[in-house]
């Protein structure tokens, strides 16, 4: 593929849920209807380009196929410690472990990829809140 990312690439996933329905109240169980509407993986090159894949799930097989399409074999890949990423083959892979409060270890982090899915506030328009998914869907 001629549009694969190379060099150092970060990846992060997002489960996008439509609206806020199904939130638990006072610690009670969540009502039904809270299934993810869209699952996405962002592949972010530290050289600039970004690829976002909509995927059906985050199984090892699905993530490996998405990585093979988006990232050139042998590239350095930084992710979180999700089991689907830890099983990736064909890359120089390092990960951070968020469950141990680890978000960066030297050059190993996925902060650029995580920032794609976070709301961004434009200081010129304080009431405007924008994130990548609002542009895509």
N, C-alpha and C positions, 0 to 999 in steps of 0.2 A: 504494500500500500504506500502511496507517495505522500500521504498527509499524516503520517504517524509522528507523535511527539518523540523527542529524543533528548539525551542529556539527563538532567535531573527533573523528575516528574513527581508531583504530589497527587494523591487521590483521596477523595472523601465521598461519602454517600449521604443521601437524604431521602427520608420517607416523607413525602408531602401529603398532608391530610387536608381534605377540603373543609374549610371552616373550622369552627371550634365545637361542633356538636360532639356529644359523647363524653364531655369532661365529667370526671367524678366530683361529687359534692361532699364536702366534709369527710374526705378519706374513704368514701363508699366505693362500691364497684363501678366501673365505667359501663355505661349503657352500650348496647350494640350499635353498629353503624360507624365504627371508628377505624375501619380498615384503610390503609394507605391508598390514595387514588393514583399516586405516581411515585415511582422509585427512580432515583437518578444517581449516577456516579459522575463526579467531575474529575477530569484528568487535567492537571494544570502544570504546564512546563514552566520552569523557573526562567526560561528564556522568553516567555510571553504568551504563546498560544494556549488556548483552552479548548478541550473537547468535553461536551456533556452528553452522556448516554442515558436514555430512558431504558430501564431494564425491567424484566418481569419479576425478578426476585434477586436476592443477594447470595445465592448459592455459590459454592466454589466454581462449579462449571460455568455459570453465567458470568461471574466476575473475571474468570480466566479468559473467556471469549471476548469480553469487552476490552480487557487489557491488551489482548493480542491485536485487536483492531486499532486501538488508540495509541499504543506505546511501542516503540521499536524495541525488539529483543535486545537484551544486554544493557538497556538503560538503567539508571539508578532510580528506584521507585521508593517514595516515602509515603507511608499510610499510618492509620491507627492500627490497633492490635486485633481488629475483627478477624475471626477465623477464616473468612473468605479471602482476605488479603494475605494472611500468613501462609496460605497454601499456594500462592502464585508461583509459577515456575517460569524461568527464562529471563529474570531480571535480577539486578543487584538490589536486594530489598532490605530496608530497615524500617522499623516502626516505633511509634511512641505508644505508651500504655496509659490511656486516660484514666483507667480504673485505679491506677497507682498515682494519680495526680501528676502524671508526666505529660507535658504538652510540647516540650522541645528538649532535645539532647544534642547540643552542639548544632550542627547543620541539619540534623534530622528533625523535621517537623512537617506538618501539613496545614499550616496556618493560612496559606494563600487559598488552598482548596476549600477550607472551612469558611473563609470570608465570602466566597461566592454565594453561599446560601443564607448569609446573615443579612438582616435588614440594614440598609444604608440610609442615613439621614443626610439630606442635602442642606447645608447651612444657609444657602440662599433661599430655600423654601422649607422652613422648619416643619410644616405640616406634611410634607411629602416624604413618604417612606417607600423605599424601592428595594427589591431583591431580584436576583436572577430569574427565579421561577415566575415572578409576575410578568417578566418580559417574554417568557417562553409559552406560558399557558394563559 
